[in-house]
């Protein structure tokens, strides 16, 4: 090929119009520019001169033959995939489960115990997509997986929390629910429990303006705390607040919780969990001596059965929104928010106890 003179190279800097197609003439010009011109023009500059797209120049820059001698590229074979088979495989992956062994340490018994928990093996869209591509060699994207799963009725929901139960604990829950449903639930049942409040921020969200960042959610260590005990039932509500340094043992539990509410407890079926202050010999002897009927055989690790846990959740949310500062405000806010709970809310929660028992029987102890 003849080397172009400087005058000829100057003429080639004019812009050509090849109507967006790489012809043989455009290809020869491109080769000459890249070979002889100094400094060597970039692909974008050559594309501008030829009136072509930069991607077209990039495609032909390393070709050894002009377009007339280059066979057209063979398009890849179109693989028609069966949509139903894809969805069946995705559903199978999304429903695969595995057994995770958890460990729990008991400070009282100074021993460790294990629990076998059934969990979803691929819980998110990303993991389902990754596993599908690994098994099939495909390159499916997560949004495509989401569309397929939605088409067959899958939906994204917040994962439910459940008690950490052993096989023995699951059987005890089912037996307790069956016995109580068979005998009949007492109409005057009263649920009791303790809970601890503090002055930390538990809201978890914040309104921020444009260009602002949310504040860091700090947890104060060693701040003011408040221990509370409550009992609820049908048209029943009582709340006892303890000083901040109170450690609730059996004697304190009887003197500060049970004794002031003895007249109420005698006309109810009293429920309490398996805390050490509740199951102590002193507490049980006092209940028997004062003719207080209790709900027997309450299953371990079963806060989800007691409606009073919902009351604690409501109180902690509302108290945290009011942002108490110091022990006095914390005590006053807890009392005010407990009194502000409508009686209908408490009655509906107490009435839901039967529904919770029937859910345990239907699940046959399969809670995680």
Beta strands, then each sheet from edge to edge (+ up, - down):
strand 1: 97-106
strand 2: 111-120
strand 3: 189-198
strand 4: 225-233
strand 5: 236-241
strand 6: 269-271
strand 7: 293-294
sheet 1: 1+ 2-
sheet 2: 5+ 4- 3+ 6+ 7+
end
